[in-house]
Amino acid sequence: MFGCLKSRGFNLEAIHIYRRDRLCKMIALLTIALIWSLHTGQWQHSLQKLLLKKHGCPPISIFRQGLDFLRRALFYLDAQPQLFRQSLNFLSCT
């Protein structure tokens, strides 16, 4: 969770919030986004498996796969609204 919140996804260190109440709210919001990304990544991984590299590890993590899917869904919201609806429907089932 620490790595995903900092350097691998949400860049928490770039947020310069020093008030304790605001920082607690930001961490709570980022934790919800992290769980949403993880569940979406697991869902995407069950639909399409990633090919393993020669050393046996996948090219990207399940978190990154989910975060990239959610990022694409939000970025292309006008062109493909069904992507975002799928992620919301999946989230409501968990």
N, C-alpha and C positions, 0 to 999 in steps of 0.2 A: 504494500500500500504506500509506503514511504517513497519508493522509487517512482511509482506511477504518479503520485501527487507532485513530485518535484521534477525530475529531469525527463521522464519518459512520456509525459502527456500533458499535465495541467500547469506546469511551471509555477508552482506555489511560491517559489523564492522570488519571482518577479513581482508579486503582489506586495506592496509596501503598506501593510496594515499593521498598526501598532496597538490599537485599542483592543483590549481583551474580548469585549462582547462582539465586536465586528469580526475578529479573527475566529472566534468560536462558530459564528454563523457561516463564515466562509468555509471553514473546514467541514462543517456539517453538510453544506451544499455540495462541496467537492466529493465528499464520501458517497452521497447519493448518486452523483454522476459517475463515480468510479464503479459502484455496484451495477449501475445501468449498463456501463460499457462492458463490464465482465460478463453479465448475463447475455448481452447482445453478442459478444464474442463467442460465448459457448454455443449460442443458437446458430451463429454463422458457421462455426466449426462443425456442428452436427450436419449442416446442409452441404458443406463443401470442405473436405479435408485438405489441409495444406501439405504439399510434398515436403518431406524431410530433407535436410541438407546431408552432405556426406558424413558429417559427424553425429547425425541422429537427432538433431534439434530442429524444430520448425523455424522458418525464416523470420516470423514475427510472433509475438506472444498473443494469447487469446485476448488480453486487454487491448492490445494495439489493433487487433482485427475488429473488435467491437467499436473502439473509438473511431477508427477510420470509417466504418460503416455509418455510424451516427453523424460524423462530420460530412460525409457525402450526402446523407439524407437531408441534413439541414442546409447544405450549400445548394443543392439542386431541388429545393422545396417547391419552387414554381414549376419546374419541368417534370419532376417525378414525385408528386405528393404521396404516392402509394408506399414509397420507401419509409418515409417518416411514420405513416399510419401503421405499417407492419411493426416497426420498433415500438410504437406506443401500444399496439395490441399485444405484442409479446410481453411488454412490461406489465400490463394490467393482468396477465395470466399468472404472474409469479407472486 
